[in-house]
Amino acid sequence: MDQDFRKKTFRGAKIEDMILELEKLSKLCEEKSKSSDQLERQRFYEGMAIAYTTIAVKLKGDFDYIEPKVIDELYNTLEKTTNQNSISNIEHVATCSFCRRSKEEVGELAIGPGVSICIECLEFGTEVIKSHSTEV
């Protein structure tokens, strides 16, 4: 019994250390993104910050699973915003840049420069940010 308790305690401490390290890496990537003058580097660091934050949130147990579709859409959106010249001005008004559902399916979209987001994706993003900011 004593050995099981030590194993669980040790694992918990290691997970906490890993969460802290992931949060540090996420902040570092955010800083690098802001300080970079090259769009490709900015997007790379933004993507890494999202990845580190997603893993930290998962380890904290803030949500049970991550659908592979969400990861695919994050990549697709990152790829589209990196290639600004290939984006159709009409496309970002008609579909959510994250879940790719049409305006008719989701209702109104918040529109930004070359991107748009539906309320469901916006709420998901807000929850991710909230869960990340309360731990700092």
C-alpha positions in Angstrom: 0.0 0.0 0.0 2.8 2.4 0.9 4.5 1.8 -2.4 1.3 2.6 -4.4 0.9 5.9 -2.6 4.5 6.9 -3.4 4.1 6.0 -7.1 0.9 8.1 -7.3 2.5 11.0 -5.5 5.6 10.8 -7.7 3.6 10.7 -10.9 1.5 13.7 -9.7 4.6 15.7 -9.0 6.1 14.9 -12.4 2.9 15.8 -14.2 2.8 19.1 -12.3 6.4 19.8 -13.3 5.5 19.0 -16.9 2.5 21.3 -16.9 4.7 24.2 -15.6 7.3 23.5 -18.2 4.7 23.4 -21.0 3.3 26.7 -19.8 6.8 28.2 -19.8 7.4 27.0 -23.4 4.0 28.4 -24.4 4.9 31.8 -23.1 8.3 31.7 -24.7 6.7 30.9 -28.1 4.2 33.7 -27.6 7.1 36.1 -26.9 9.1 34.9 -29.9 6.0 35.2 -32.1 5.5 38.8 -31.1 9.2 39.7 -31.5 9.6 38.1 -34.9 9.5 40.2 -38.0 9.0 37.2 -40.4 5.4 36.0 -40.8 6.4 32.4 -41.2 8.3 32.5 -37.9 5.4 34.2 -36.2 3.0 31.5 -37.4 5.3 28.7 -36.3 5.7 30.1 -32.8 1.9 30.7 -32.6 1.3 27.1 -33.6 3.8 25.8 -31.0 2.2 28.0 -28.3 -1.2 26.5 -29.1 0.2 23.0 -29.1 1.9 23.5 -25.7 -1.2 25.1 -24.2 -3.4 22.3 -25.5 -1.2 19.6 -23.9 -1.0 21.5 -20.6 -4.8 21.9 -20.5 -5.2 18.2 -21.3 -2.8 17.2 -18.5 -4.6 19.4 -16.1 -7.8 17.4 -16.9 -9.7 20.5 -18.0 -11.2 18.4 -20.8 -11.4 14.7 -21.4 -10.4 14.5 -25.1 -9.3 16.4 -28.1 -11.0 15.5 -31.3 -8.5 15.0 -34.2 -10.8 17.3 -36.3 -9.9 20.2 -34.0 -6.2 19.7 -34.6 -6.7 19.4 -38.3 -8.7 22.6 -38.4 -6.0 24.4 -36.3 -3.4 23.4 -38.9 -5.7 24.3 -41.8 -6.4 27.7 -40.4 -2.7 28.3 -39.7 -1.8 27.3 -43.2 -4.5 29.7 -44.7 -3.4 32.7 -42.6 0.2 32.0 -43.6 -0.7 32.2 -47.3 -2.7 35.4 -47.1 -2.5 35.9 -50.9 -4.4 32.7 -51.6 -7.3 33.5 -49.3 -10.5 34.5 -51.0 -12.1 37.5 -49.4 -15.5 36.0 -49.8 -14.6 32.6 -48.2 -13.8 34.0 -44.7 -17.2 35.8 -44.7 -19.1 32.6 -45.7 -17.5 30.0 -43.4 -15.9 29.7 -40.0 -12.1 29.5 -40.4 -11.8 26.9 -37.6 -14.7 24.4 -38.0 -15.3 25.2 -41.7 -19.1 25.2 -41.2 -21.0 27.7 -43.3 -22.7 30.8 -42.1 -26.0 29.2 -42.8 -25.1 26.3 -40.4 -23.7 28.4 -37.5 -25.3 31.8 -37.8 -23.4 35.0 -37.6 -19.6 35.0 -37.8 -17.1 37.4 -36.2 -15.0 38.5 -39.1 -11.3 39.5 -38.9 -8.5 40.1 -41.5 -8.7 37.1 -43.7 -10.5 34.9 -41.1 -13.9 34.4 -39.4 -15.1 32.5 -36.4 -18.4 31.1 -35.2 -19.8 31.4 -31.7 -19.0 27.8 -30.8 -15.4 28.0 -31.8 -15.1 31.4 -30.1 -16.5 29.9 -26.9 -14.1 27.0 -27.1 -11.2 29.4 -27.6 -12.4 31.5 -24.7 -12.5 28.4 -22.4 -9.0 27.4 -23.4 -7.7 30.9 -22.7 -9.6 31.1 -19.3 -8.2 27.7 -18.2 -4.7 28.8 -19.1 -4.9 32.2 -17.5 -6.3 31.0 -14.1 -3.2 28.8 -13.5 -0.7 31.6 -13.9 
